Every structure is written in C-alpha cells, then in structure tokens.
Amino acid sequence: MSSLAKYLSTCGYAVLGSDARRGEETDGLAFYGVKTFIGANGERKELAEADVVVYTDAIPQEHAELKKARELGKKTLSRGELLELVCDCFPHVVSVAGSHGKTTCTSICAHILKSTGVPFTAHIGGEDSLFGNFHFTGREYFVTEACEYKRNFLKIHAETAILLNIDRDHMECYESEADLIDCFSRYAHRAKTAFVCADDPNCLSLGDFPTFGIENPLADYRATELRAHGERYSFTVEEYGKALCRVRLNAIGKCNVYNALAAFAAMRSFGFNEREIRRGVETFRAVKRRFERLGEYHGASFICDYAHHPREIASTIATAQGICKGRLFVVFQPHTYSRTKLLMREFINVLRGVENLMIYKTYSAREKYDGEGSGEALAESIGGCLYSENVYVLKTWLKKTLKEGDVALFLGAGDIYFAAQYLLKELQ
C-alpha cells in the first residue's frame, strides 16, 4: 500500500492514509508528502473530502473508515484494483508471482532496469537495500509483485510475467490445491509472455511456456556450473543451450539463483543485452528481512528472515548452516493460525531436526485464536523444543547459550523482526 501511495503522490495526487500504528513506513510516507493518521476513525473530515478510498484486503469489511466511506457513497478500490489501474498506465509491465521469492525477484528486475537506463517504476513488496519499496524514474516500464492472496494477481495484465513456484499457501482463499494451481495458470496465460520454473512440477503442469531452472536440462534459461562462495553463488547463464555470460551474485542463498535467473530471462524478452542484465543482477545485494544480518552479540550473529512457509524455512536454515561456524539457534514465529493448522505436518517435518529450536508465539494477523494452529500446538507436536510468548524468555535463553561463532536465526513474517532487534539491543 505505501509504495502505491508514493507513486500516486509522485503523479501529483493528494494522498492521505491511516495505519494501525506509526513506524518506519508511515515516517517514510511523510517524505513523499503523504499524511498518515494512526488508528481507525470514520469521523475524520479528511475521509469525507476524499474522492477515492483505497483499502487493503488485510482489513475487515467492517473497518470503521471503509464502512463510513461506503456510507458516504465514496468510490472504493481494493489495493489489487488500484494496482490494476496503475499497471494500465505503462506500456511495458513485468509482474512477478509465486509462493516464494516475489520480493527478491522484483527487486532484481528493478536493478536490471536501472542498469539499462530506461525510465521505469518499481513497486516492491519489501525494502530493497537501494530502492526501498518504491523507485521512480519514468513511466515506460513498471515492475511489480503479483500476489496470490485473495486472487489479486488475476487483476494484472502483464506484458511479461514471471512464475517462480507454486506451493500451498493462502489456502483460506482457495477451494483446493487444484483451484490454486488453476489460478496460477490463469495468471500466466493472461500475459503476453510468461516464464515459469522448469524445476517446479506445478509450474510445468500449466502448459507450454518458456522456462528457467537449474536441475531440468530442458530449461530454456538455465543456470549451470554453479559454484558457492560462502553461500553466495556464481553461475553461467545458458539461453536455449548457448552460454551467454557468467554471473556472480552478491546476495546470499541458492534460492537467489532462481530469482536472478528468472529476472534475467524476463529482461531478455525486452531485448536487453546480457551485459546490461548481468550488471544489474550483480548490483542487487539484499532485501530487508531476507537473511538480514542485524548485528552481533559476543561474536554470535543475529540474522532475521521473512520465511514463514515450510519450504522457505528449509531453504533458509540450509543457508544458515552453510555459514555457521558454531551452533545454530532458531527462533520461529508461526504466521497465522490457519497456515500453521493447514501445514502442521510440513512444519513438523522441517523443524523437528533443528537441535536448538524455540517456537515463539503465533502472529495472528487478521485471525482469531485457534488452538489447533497455535504455536503451542506446533511446539508440542515437534517435541524436544522450547516455546515462549515472552521476549524476556528469549533474552534469557540466548544470553545463557550463545557463544562466538554461533548464529541466532529469527524466522517469520510477523513481529519477530522487531523482537529480534529489541533483543540484540538489550543484550548488547
């Protein structure tokens, strides 16, 4: 929402907004001239003066301001509907979809576009180390995430679409896994060109699309001769069997080979040469909360990652093990009761092998308490791990156990990031 607000303000619109609490995002909006109110209040005079009211699907339909706007007869748009209108303003649109990796791949696309020098706008779902969540130099190219939550990605008409993977997530929005896959198929078929992952069986099942991958030898764009340099990878990009160039990533994790390769393939569809694309890929370094190093305590590294799905967790833990010189301590915060309940068996399988594990209280987001999908239920099912609802318990645990060379890995898409920041500050 905040990056769309920044775009509209850049275009000359007067933009006001409200949020549940003040933070870095609300403070950043002020730089763009966007005034933000804290808390829901349907009686604000600014609401009565608005021409259009835009809302996120994360809020309930009975939200005080949304309800009042409709009572006043205001035109209301969901975030997805606004994004659809914004996309229609650009001649070239690149959209990035998938259950995992959207933010990183979108950021890499933005770095490539910057490298080429074309006028572009980037709408990023997280905080890129260079661009933040928004970057504007013109209205020729638009790169955006296409989120599957509430089927919002079906509103986007992209010239070039990327599909990184398909996994069971946001299942509260879908009737079945088959329904989820069908919607991803509709997303891919809406684009003029769609690149799908050749190493993901669900992606391959969608039809005859150009592909990218590592393992599948039939991938149209393939990363070969992978070499790890302390969890940073280099690889050769092959295009339809021909070696184009060698790329060395400055981002940590093998998952970023897929993200970079997908962005590479998509940008080739616009005719950019491999040197421009490689230069852009290599300038990408990190996205906030994606294997982000927060600092150290007594020689132990504090790292935070947004991973909240079993597949993401497995990948992030493997990356952490690759750089850890001592012991690995993992603090995982489940994100929503529904996801934890649906994927309970997968969470257990991924986390049961972690030797030093703490499950932190569930981040409920928009949901009401459900004991079957709670952090307590997950910890009990895993067995042999700890559970905490209190940052002071985490502080005591880490203070007593961390030694030089250890890694404390904080996983989750909720407020665990702020808990980790607080803990590090307190311990230091």
FILO-962327 format. One record per residue (C-alpha): residue in three letters; residue number from 0; chain; x, y, z. Coordinates in pm, whole numbers, plus 50000, padded with zeros to 5 digits. Example, Ala and Ser with C-alpha at 12.3 -4.5 7.8 and 13.67 -1.06 7.14 Angstrom:
[node "ala", 0, "A", [51230, 49550, 50780]] [node "ser", 1, "A", [51367, 49894, 50714]] 
end
This chain:
[node "met", 0, "A", [50000, 50000, 50000]] [node "ser", 1, "A", [50270, 50251, 50095]] [node "ser", 2, "A", [50457, 50219, 49764]] [node "leu", 3, "A", [50133, 50277, 49570]] [node "ala", 4, "A", [50072, 50585, 49785]] [node "lys", 5, "A", [50421, 50709, 49697]] [node "tyr", 6, "A", [50352, 50654, 49327]] [node "leu", 7, "A", [50024, 50845, 49337]] [node "ser", 8, "A", [50187, 51131, 49526]] [node "thr", 9, "A", [50467, 51138, 49267]] [node "cys", 10, "A", [50198, 51167, 48998]] [node "gly", 11, "A", [50057, 51476, 49167]] [node "tyr", 12, "A", [49764, 51332, 49360]] [node "ala", 13, "A", [49691, 51446, 49715]] [node "val", 14, "A", [49722, 51129, 49922]] [node "leu", 15, "A", [49620, 51072, 50284]] [node "gly", 16, "A", [49616, 50744, 50472]] [node "ser", 17, "A", [49570, 50567, 50803]] [node "asp", 18, "A", [49752, 50281, 50970]] [node "ala", 19, "A", [49719, 50083, 51290]] [node "arg", 20, "A", [50047, 50215, 51431]] [node "arg", 21, "A", [50328, 50453, 51349]] [node "gly", 22, "A", [50656, 50311, 51219]] [node "glu", 23, "A", [50924, 50336, 50952]] [node "glu", 24, "A", [50669, 50312, 50671]] [node "thr", 25, "A", [50447, 50591, 50797]] [node "asp", 26, "A", [50752, 50809, 50861]] [node "gly", 27, "A", [50880, 50733, 50509]] [node "leu", 28, "A", [50549, 50837, 50355]] [node "ala", 29, "A", [50587, 51183, 50504]] [node "phe", 30, "A", [50889, 51237, 50276]] [node "tyr", 31, "A", [50653, 51199, 49978]] [node "gly", 32, "A", [50402, 51441, 50125]] [node "val", 33, "A", [50162, 51170, 50237]] [node "lys", 34, "A", [49997, 51246, 50569]] [node "thr", 35, "A", [49919, 50938, 50777]] [node "phe", 36, "A", [49673, 50915, 51064]] [node "ile", 37, "A", [49708, 50648, 51331]] [node "gly", 38, "A", [49406, 50439, 51421]] [node "ala", 39, "A", [49070, 50387, 51250]] [node "asn", 40, "A", [48832, 50681, 51278]] [node "gly", 41, "A", [48535, 50703, 51045]] [node "glu", 42, "A", [48456, 51058, 51155]] [node "arg", 43, "A", [48771, 51223, 51023]] [node "lys", 44, "A", [48679, 51517, 50798]] [node "glu", 45, "A", [48951, 51416, 50553]] [node "leu", 46, "A", [48757, 51097, 50480]] [node "ala", 47, "A", [48451, 51299, 50382]] [node "glu", 48, "A", [48664, 51511, 50148]] [node "ala", 49, "A", [48825, 51215, 49968]] [node "asp", 50, "A", [48739, 51137, 49606]] [node "val", 51, "A", [48853, 50773, 49622]] [node "val", 52, "A", [48919, 50543, 49919]] [node "val", 53, "A", [49166, 50256, 49872]] [node "tyr", 54, "A", [49182, 49970, 50121]] [node "thr", 55, "A", [49398, 49666, 50176]] [node "asp", 56, "A", [49238, 49321, 50176]] [node "ala", 57, "A", [49407, 49261, 50512]] [node "ile", 58, "A", [49148, 49477, 50691]] [node "pro", 59, "A", [48795, 49350, 50768]] [node "gln", 60, "A", [48500, 49478, 50568]] [node "glu", 61, "A", [48357, 49631, 50887]] [node "his", 62, "A", [48663, 49854, 50933]] [node "ala", 63, "A", [48535, 50190, 51059]] [node "glu", 64, "A", [48680, 50404, 50780]] [node "leu", 65, "A", [48591, 50168, 50497]] [node "lys", 66, "A", [48238, 50132, 50631]] [node "lys", 67, "A", [48200, 50509, 50660]] [node "ala", 68, "A", [48336, 50567, 50309]] [node "arg", 69, "A", [48072, 50339, 50166]] [node "glu", 70, "A", [47801, 50508, 50371]] [node "leu", 71, "A", [47915, 50839, 50221]] [node "gly", 72, "A", [47891, 50694, 49871]] [node "lys", 73, "A", [48264, 50720, 49807]] [node "lys", 74, "A", [48428, 50523, 49527]] [node "thr", 75, "A", [48624, 50245, 49697]] [node "leu", 76, "A", [48902, 50036, 49545]] [node "ser", 77, "A", [49090, 49741, 49686]] [node "arg", 78, "A", [49467, 49752, 49670]] [node "gly", 79, "A", [49454, 49498, 49387]] [node "glu", 80, "A", [49210, 49710, 49189]] [node "leu", 81, "A", [49430, 50017, 49228]] [node "leu", 82, "A", [49736, 49818, 49119]] [node "glu", 83, "A", [49543, 49709, 48809]] [node "leu", 84, "A", [49476, 50074, 48720]] [node "val", 85, "A", [49840, 50167, 48776]] [node "cys", 86, "A", [49960, 49882, 48551]] [node "asp", 87, "A", [49737, 50010, 48273]] [node "cys", 88, "A", [49932, 50340, 48273]] [node "phe", 89, "A", [50253, 50173, 48149]] [node "pro", 90, "A", [50335, 50039, 47802]] [node "his", 91, "A", [50559, 49765, 47948]] [node "val", 92, "A", [50465, 49573, 48265]] [node "val", 93, "A", [50670, 49299, 48435]] [node "ser", 94, "A", [50489, 49107, 48709]] [node "val", 95, "A", [50642, 48855, 48948]] [node "ala", 96, "A", [50429, 48580, 49103]] [node "gly", 97, "A", [50499, 48271, 49309]] [node "ser", 98, "A", [50456, 48135, 49657]] [node "his", 99, "A", [50815, 48231, 49747]] [node "gly", 100, "A", [51073, 48484, 49627]] [node "lys", 101, "A", [50848, 48752, 49475]] [node "thr", 102, "A", [51001, 49047, 49657]] [node "thr", 103, "A", [51360, 48949, 49583]] [node "cys", 104, "A", [51294, 48877, 49215]] [node "thr", 105, "A", [51103, 49204, 49176]] [node "ser", 106, "A", [51398, 49390, 49330]] [node "ile", 107, "A", [51643, 49220, 49094]] [node "cys", 108, "A", [51426, 49321, 48797]] [node "ala", 109, "A", [51437, 49680, 48924]] [node "his", 110, "A", [51818, 49670, 48946]] [node "ile", 111, "A", [51836, 49540, 48588]] [node "leu", 112, "A", [51609, 49817, 48461]] [node "lys", 113, "A", [51823, 50075, 48640]] [node "ser", 114, "A", [52131, 49926, 48474]] [node "thr", 115, "A", [51976, 49963, 48128]] [node "gly", 116, "A", [51894, 50331, 48183]] [node "val", 117, "A", [51530, 50305, 48069]] [node "pro", 118, "A", [51260, 50510, 48252]] [node "phe", 119, "A", [51090, 50276, 48500]] [node "thr", 120, "A", [50889, 50248, 48817]] [node "ala", 121, "A", [50933, 49970, 49074]] [node "his", 122, "A", [50659, 49858, 49312]] [node "ile", 123, "A", [50828, 49627, 49564]] [node "gly", 124, "A", [50660, 49436, 49846]] [node "gly", 125, "A", [50958, 49471, 50079]] [node "glu", 126, "A", [51252, 49703, 50137]] [node "asp", 127, "A", [51529, 49672, 49880]] [node "ser", 128, "A", [51866, 49789, 50016]] [node "leu", 129, "A", [51891, 50053, 49741]] [node "phe", 130, "A", [51536, 50138, 49634]] [node "gly", 131, "A", [51330, 50076, 49944]] [node "asn", 132, "A", [50983, 49964, 49831]] [node "phe", 133, "A", [50943, 50221, 49553]] [node "his", 134, "A", [51157, 50373, 49281]] [node "phe", 135, "A", [51052, 50611, 49005]] [node "thr", 136, "A", [51245, 50742, 48705]] [node "gly", 137, "A", [50964, 50738, 48449]] [node "arg", 138, "A", [50659, 50562, 48307]] [node "glu", 139, "A", [50794, 50330, 48038]] [node "tyr", 140, "A", [50849, 50011, 48239]] [node "phe", 141, "A", [50664, 49900, 48551]] [node "val", 142, "A", [50780, 49606, 48763]] [node "thr", 143, "A", [50554, 49478, 49038]] [node "glu", 144, "A", [50480, 49183, 49259]] [node "ala", 145, "A", [50168, 48985, 49171]] [node "cys", 146, "A", [50032, 48846, 49497]] [node "glu", 147, "A", [49804, 48542, 49502]] [node "tyr", 148, "A", [49630, 48648, 49825]] [node "lys", 149, "A", [49257, 48693, 49754]] [node "arg", 150, "A", [49344, 48611, 49387]] [node "asn", 151, "A", [49472, 48965, 49337]] [node "phe", 152, "A", [49726, 48858, 49074]] [node "leu", 153, "A", [49442, 48785, 48835]] [node "lys", 154, "A", [49377, 49158, 48806]] [node "ile", 155, "A", [49717, 49224, 48649]] [node "his", 156, "A", [49771, 49237, 48271]] [node "ala", 157, "A", [50146, 49198, 48224]] [node "glu", 158, "A", [50348, 49204, 47906]] [node "thr", 159, "A", [50599, 48973, 48072]] [node "ala", 160, "A", [50507, 48756, 48370]] [node "ile", 161, "A", [50734, 48551, 48596]] [node "leu", 162, "A", [50615, 48246, 48792]] [node "leu", 163, "A", [50877, 48132, 49041]] [node "asn", 164, "A", [50699, 47840, 49209]] [node "ile", 165, "A", [50361, 47714, 49325]] [node "asp", 166, "A", [50314, 47592, 49680]] [node "arg", 167, "A", [50020, 47551, 49916]] [node "asp", 168, "A", [49980, 47890, 50081]] [node "his", 169, "A", [49694, 48135, 50140]] [node "met", 170, "A", [49469, 47832, 50112]] [node "glu", 171, "A", [49195, 48014, 50301]] [node "cys", 172, "A", [49142, 48199, 49971]] [node "tyr", 173, "A", [49115, 47884, 49756]] [node "glu", 174, "A", [48879, 47588, 49743]] [node "ser", 175, "A", [49158, 47335, 49690]] [node "glu", 176, "A", [49514, 47294, 49569]] [node "ala", 177, "A", [49375, 47236, 49220]] [node "asp", 178, "A", [49194, 47569, 49242]] [node "leu", 179, "A", [49519, 47740, 49347]] [node "ile", 180, "A", [49711, 47588, 49054]] [node "asp", 181, "A", [49432, 47682, 48814]] [node "cys", 182, "A", [49453, 48046, 48925]] [node "phe", 183, "A", [49830, 48049, 48872]] [node "ser", 184, "A", [49765, 47908, 48526]] [node "arg", 185, "A", [49518, 48189, 48453]] [node "tyr", 186, "A", [49778, 48441, 48574]] [node "ala", 187, "A", [50041, 48302, 48335]] [node "his", 188, "A", [49804, 48283, 48039]] [node "arg", 189, "A", [49696, 48647, 48084]] [node "ala", 190, "A", [50047, 48770, 47999]] [node "lys", 191, "A", [50189, 48816, 47651]] [node "thr", 192, "A", [50493, 48615, 47763]] [node "ala", 193, "A", [50528, 48413, 48083]] [node "phe", 194, "A", [50843, 48250, 48219]] [node "val", 195, "A", [50785, 47956, 48457]] [node "cys", 196, "A", [51020, 47748, 48667]] [node "ala", 197, "A", [51125, 47425, 48498]] [node "asp", 198, "A", [51223, 47270, 48834]] [node "asp", 199, "A", [50874, 47311, 48982]] [node "pro", 200, "A", [50631, 47032, 48875]] [node "asn", 201, "A", [50327, 47252, 48940]] [node "cys", 202, "A", [50466, 47525, 48714]] [node "leu", 203, "A", [50548, 47278, 48439]] [node "ser", 204, "A", [50192, 47142, 48451]] [node "leu", 205, "A", [50049, 47477, 48336]] [node "gly", 206, "A", [50131, 47440, 47969]] [node "asp", 207, "A", [50390, 47531, 47709]] [node "phe", 208, "A", [50569, 47837, 47845]] [node "pro", 209, "A", [50936, 47944, 47820]] [node "thr", 210, "A", [51117, 47813, 48126]] [node "phe", 211, "A", [51409, 47878, 48360]] [node "gly", 212, "A", [51578, 47641, 48601]] [node "ile", 213, "A", [51885, 47469, 48736]] [node "glu", 214, "A", [51814, 47096, 48751]] [node "asn", 215, "A", [51598, 47049, 48442]] [node "pro", 216, "A", [51827, 47013, 48137]] [node "leu", 217, "A", [51540, 47120, 47908]] [node "ala", 218, "A", [51504, 47465, 48069]] [node "asp", 219, "A", [51520, 47744, 47809]] [node "tyr", 220, "A", [51720, 47961, 48051]] [node "arg", 221, "A", [51945, 47752, 48271]] [node "ala", 222, "A", [52200, 47821, 48542]] [node "thr", 223, "A", [52494, 47585, 48502]] [node "glu", 224, "A", [52837, 47539, 48661]] [node "leu", 225, "A", [52715, 47664, 49000]] [node "arg", 226, "A", [52985, 47749, 49249]] [node "ala", 227, "A", [52931, 47858, 49610]] [node "his", 228, "A", [53142, 48133, 49764]] [node "gly", 229, "A", [53034, 48136, 50128]] [node "glu", 230, "A", [52666, 48088, 50030]] [node "arg", 231, "A", [52697, 48346, 49751]] [node "tyr", 232, "A", [52668, 48171, 49418]] [node "ser", 233, "A", [52814, 48223, 49074]] [node "phe", 234, "A", [52681, 48051, 48765]] [node "thr", 235, "A", [52676, 48052, 48387]] [node "val", 236, "A", [52356, 48164, 48218]] [node "glu", 237, "A", [52260, 47945, 47924]] [node "glu", 238, "A", [51997, 48069, 47678]] [node "tyr", 239, "A", [51844, 47790, 47471]] [node "gly", 240, "A", [52160, 47586, 47515]] [node "lys", 241, "A", [52406, 47867, 47443]] [node "ala", 242, "A", [52627, 48011, 47718]] [node "leu", 243, "A", [52567, 48386, 47749]] [node "cys", 244, "A", [52769, 48507, 48046]] [node "arg", 245, "A", [52894, 48433, 48395]] [node "val", 246, "A", [52705, 48591, 48687]] [node "arg", 247, "A", [52825, 48627, 49045]] [node "leu", 248, "A", [52556, 48708, 49299]] [node "asn", 249, "A", [52608, 48943, 49592]] [node "ala", 250, "A", [52300, 48806, 49769]] [node "ile", 251, "A", [52322, 48504, 50000]] [node "gly", 252, "A", [52140, 48177, 49931]] [node "lys", 253, "A", [52089, 47930, 49647]] [node "cys", 254, "A", [51726, 48040, 49617]] [node "asn", 255, "A", [51856, 48365, 49471]] [node "val", 256, "A", [51997, 48177, 49172]] [node "tyr", 257, "A", [51637, 48108, 49071]] [node "asn", 258, "A", [51530, 48467, 49141]] [node "ala", 259, "A", [51818, 48610, 48938]] [node "leu", 260, "A", [51774, 48364, 48652]] [node "ala", 261, "A", [51401, 48438, 48628]] [node "ala", 262, "A", [51469, 48812, 48617]] [node "phe", 263, "A", [51742, 48755, 48357]] [node "ala", 264, "A", [51502, 48561, 48133]] [node "ala", 265, "A", [51224, 48818, 48167]] [node "met", 266, "A", [51452, 49109, 48079]] [node "arg", 267, "A", [51586, 48928, 47773]] [node "ser", 268, "A", [51227, 48927, 47640]] [node "phe", 269, "A", [51252, 49308, 47613]] [node "gly", 270, "A", [51571, 49285, 47409]] [node "phe", 271, "A", [51821, 49398, 47673]] [node "asn", 272, "A", [52167, 49256, 47621]] [node "glu", 273, "A", [52331, 49016, 47863]] [node "arg", 274, "A", [52595, 49268, 47979]] [node "glu", 275, "A", [52333, 49517, 48097]] [node "ile", 276, "A", [52134, 49244, 48267]] [node "arg", 277, "A", [52437, 49089, 48437]] [node "arg", 278, "A", [52547, 49430, 48566]] [node "gly", 279, "A", [52201, 49489, 48715]] [node "val", 280, "A", [52182, 49143, 48874]] [node "glu", 281, "A", [52519, 49187, 49039]] [node "thr", 282, "A", [52426, 49525, 49192]] [node "phe", 283, "A", [52144, 49360, 49389]] [node "arg", 284, "A", [52252, 49286, 49745]] [node "ala", 285, "A", [51960, 49233, 49978]] [node "val", 286, "A", [51601, 49293, 50076]] [node "lys", 287, "A", [51517, 49382, 50431]] [node "arg", 288, "A", [51417, 49077, 50638]] [node "arg", 289, "A", [51556, 48840, 50376]] [node "phe", 290, "A", [51854, 48681, 50552]] [node "glu", 291, "A", [51930, 49022, 50701]] [node "arg", 292, "A", [52221, 49046, 50944]] [node "leu", 293, "A", [52112, 49256, 51240]] [node "gly", 294, "A", [52443, 49255, 51427]] [node "glu", 295, "A", [52641, 49050, 51676]] [node "tyr", 296, "A", [52637, 48964, 52045]] [node "his", 297, "A", [52960, 48819, 52192]] [node "gly", 298, "A", [53067, 48704, 51845]] [node "ala", 299, "A", [52731, 48538, 51764]] [node "ser", 300, "A", [52548, 48664, 51455]] [node "phe", 301, "A", [52183, 48770, 51467]] [node "ile", 302, "A", [52009, 48704, 51135]] [node "cys", 303, "A", [51644, 48763, 51052]] [node "asp", 304, "A", [51447, 48615, 50761]] [node "tyr", 305, "A", [51087, 48650, 50646]] [node "ala", 306, "A", [51050, 48273, 50595]] [node "his", 307, "A", [50708, 48163, 50721]] [node "his", 308, "A", [50630, 47866, 50495]] [node "pro", 309, "A", [50794, 47522, 50542]] [node "arg", 310, "A", [50967, 47534, 50204]] [node "glu", 311, "A", [51113, 47878, 50279]] [node "ile", 312, "A", [51217, 47770, 50627]] [node "ala", 313, "A", [51404, 47467, 50495]] [node "ser", 314, "A", [51591, 47682, 50243]] [node "thr", 315, "A", [51683, 47950, 50497]] [node "ile", 316, "A", [51802, 47703, 50759]] [node "ala", 317, "A", [52020, 47532, 50497]] [node "thr", 318, "A", [52174, 47869, 50408]] [node "ala", 319, "A", [52236, 47949, 50775]] [node "gln", 320, "A", [52401, 47612, 50831]] [node "gly", 321, "A", [52629, 47687, 50538]] [node "ile", 322, "A", [52773, 47999, 50702]] [node "cys", 323, "A", [52754, 47899, 51069]] [node "lys", 324, "A", [53091, 47825, 51226]] [node "gly", 325, "A", [52944, 47729, 51563]] [node "arg", 326, "A", [52595, 47624, 51664]] [node "leu", 327, "A", [52270, 47732, 51501]] [node "phe", 328, "A", [51986, 47859, 51720]] [node "val", 329, "A", [51648, 47902, 51551]] [node "val", 330, "A", [51356, 48111, 51675]] [node "phe", 331, "A", [51046, 48058, 51462]] [node "gln", 332, "A", [50725, 48259, 51487]] [node "pro", 333, "A", [50427, 48095, 51309]] [node "his", 334, "A", [50232, 48338, 51090]] [node "thr", 335, "A", [49853, 48296, 51123]] [node "tyr", 336, "A", [49669, 48005, 51283]] [node "ser", 337, "A", [49516, 47890, 50954]] [node "arg", 338, "A", [49851, 47846, 50779]] [node "thr", 339, "A", [50001, 47662, 51078]] [node "lys", 340, "A", [49699, 47432, 51105]] [node "leu", 341, "A", [49690, 47355, 50733]] [node "leu", 342, "A", [50064, 47290, 50704]] [node "met", 343, "A", [50122, 47144, 51052]] [node "arg", 344, "A", [50277, 46822, 50923]] [node "glu", 345, "A", [50513, 47012, 50690]] [node "phe", 346, "A", [50621, 47246, 50970]] [node "ile", 347, "A", [50692, 46949, 51198]] [node "asn", 348, "A", [50899, 46772, 50932]] [node "val", 349, "A", [51110, 47082, 50864]] [node "leu", 350, "A", [51168, 47188, 51224]] [node "arg", 351, "A", [51198, 46854, 51404]] [node "gly", 352, "A", [51563, 46818, 51303]] [node "val", 353, "A", [51666, 47159, 51442]] [node "glu", 354, "A", [51873, 47097, 51753]] [node "asn", 355, "A", [51833, 47438, 51921]] [node "leu", 356, "A", [51478, 47549, 51847]] [node "met", 357, "A", [51243, 47798, 52013]] [node "ile", 358, "A", [50885, 47843, 51889]] [node "tyr", 359, "A", [50765, 48197, 51955]] [node "lys", 360, "A", [50402, 48299, 51998]] [node "thr", 361, "A", [50192, 48299, 51680]] [node "tyr", 362, "A", [50149, 48621, 51487]] [node "ser", 363, "A", [49773, 48611, 51436]] [node "ala", 364, "A", [49748, 48897, 51182]] [node "arg", 365, "A", [49378, 48920, 51099]] [node "glu", 366, "A", [49275, 48589, 51261]] [node "lys", 367, "A", [49116, 48483, 51588]] [node "tyr", 368, "A", [49284, 48232, 51819]] [node "asp", 369, "A", [49274, 47869, 51708]] [node "gly", 370, "A", [49443, 47625, 51943]] [node "glu", 371, "A", [49491, 47363, 51671]] [node "gly", 372, "A", [49701, 47607, 51467]] [node "ser", 373, "A", [49880, 47774, 51758]] [node "gly", 374, "A", [50248, 47796, 51831]] [node "glu", 375, "A", [50191, 47590, 52147]] [node "ala", 376, "A", [50039, 47308, 51942]] [node "leu", 377, "A", [50328, 47321, 51695]] [node "ala", 378, "A", [50591, 47310, 51973]] [node "glu", 379, "A", [50416, 47019, 52141]] [node "ser", 380, "A", [50392, 46827, 51814]] [node "ile", 381, "A", [50760, 46883, 51730]] [node "gly", 382, "A", [50880, 46776, 52074]] [node "gly", 383, "A", [51222, 46847, 52219]] [node "cys", 384, "A", [51200, 47221, 52160]] [node "leu", 385, "A", [51112, 47527, 52368]] [node "tyr", 386, "A", [50811, 47759, 52348]] [node "ser", 387, "A", [50786, 48122, 52454]] [node "glu", 388, "A", [50532, 48404, 52447]] [node "asn", 389, "A", [50775, 48648, 52604]] [node "val", 390, "A", [51082, 48824, 52463]] [node "tyr", 391, "A", [51242, 48812, 52809]] [node "val", 392, "A", [51242, 48432, 52794]] [node "leu", 393, "A", [51419, 48458, 52457]] [node "lys", 394, "A", [51667, 48700, 52607]] [node "thr", 395, "A", [51749, 48468, 52896]] [node "trp", 396, "A", [51783, 48166, 52666]] [node "leu", 397, "A", [52014, 48339, 52419]] [node "lys", 398, "A", [52220, 48518, 52684]] [node "lys", 399, "A", [52298, 48190, 52856]] [node "thr", 400, "A", [52373, 47985, 52547]] [node "leu", 401, "A", [52521, 48197, 52264]] [node "lys", 402, "A", [52894, 48180, 52206]] [node "glu", 403, "A", [53134, 48314, 51945]] [node "gly", 404, "A", [53070, 48167, 51601]] [node "asp", 405, "A", [52707, 48079, 51676]] [node "val", 406, "A", [52415, 48206, 51469]] [node "ala", 407, "A", [52078, 48312, 51610]] [node "leu", 408, "A", [51828, 48283, 51324]] [node "phe", 409, "A", [51489, 48451, 51363]] [node "leu", 410, "A", [51223, 48330, 51120]] [node "gly", 411, "A", [50875, 48462, 51049]] [node "ala", 412, "A", [50668, 48727, 50876]] [node "gly", 413, "A", [50522, 48880, 51192]] [node "asp", 414, "A", [50669, 49097, 51466]] [node "ile", 415, "A", [50959, 48859, 51533]] [node "tyr", 416, "A", [51177, 49103, 51337]] [node "phe", 417, "A", [51118, 49377, 51593]] [node "ala", 418, "A", [51160, 49130, 51878]] [node "ala", 419, "A", [51499, 49030, 51735]] [node "gln", 420, "A", [51605, 49394, 51705]] [node "tyr", 421, "A", [51497, 49460, 52062]] [node "leu", 422, "A", [51675, 49151, 52193]] [node "leu", 423, "A", [52002, 49241, 52024]] [node "lys", 424, "A", [51989, 49592, 52162]] [node "glu", 425, "A", [51913, 49464, 52513]] [node "leu", 426, "A", [52187, 49203, 52503]] [node "gln", 427, "A", [52443, 49446, 52368]] 
end
